[in-house]
């Protein structure tokens, strides 16, 4: 990832880290990285025209993060 892309994603990364801190996660930076990778993967799938079961994915993430 080049510097320009890192600068664009930094506010989201910081917000995710803060959210995971407030939720009491022991490694909020790593949790934020995982979510960013999930977003990257979903974006790639959409761009490649792969089908995505949005409801199933949403349900999984809600359960995973106990929201």
Secondary structure as GFF3:
##gff-version 3
##sequence-region A 1 67
A	DSSP	alpha_helix	3	22	.	.	.	ID=ss1
A	DSSP	alpha_helix	28	47	.	.	.	ID=ss2
A	DSSP	alpha_helix	54	64	.	.	.	ID=ss3
###
